[in-house]
Amino acid sequence: MRRWCDQRVPERVRDQVRIECEEADRHLTIVECRAPWRVELGSEWTRVPVARLGHTRTTGTWTLYYRERTLRFRRYDLVPPTTNVGELLDELDRDPTAIFWG
């Protein structure tokens, strides 16, 4: 997962933007991180969740979720749950509906 995140952003701009993965017990959250752009806003990078990969232990499957404007995650139904997390990352890369990366 870390390798996938690193490959999303060219090395020459990683001082301005990064893609990271936050791990939790049953899910992974893909986060876009951006460097501070105005001094008066402080030195903290902004962190915006882009997608979530939910894991169901009983079936061993992963499900892709998008973050809607209400800041809640909703199931992305254009790709079914799968045991192959790579399939979900491929869909996230393709982003045919522009729901993840705009």
Secondary structure, 3 states (H helix, E strand, C coil): CHHHHHHHCCHHHCCCEEEEEEECCCEEEEEEEECCCCHHHCCCCEEEEEEEEEEECCCCEEEEEEECCCCCEEECCCCCCECCHHHHHHHHHHCCCCCCCC
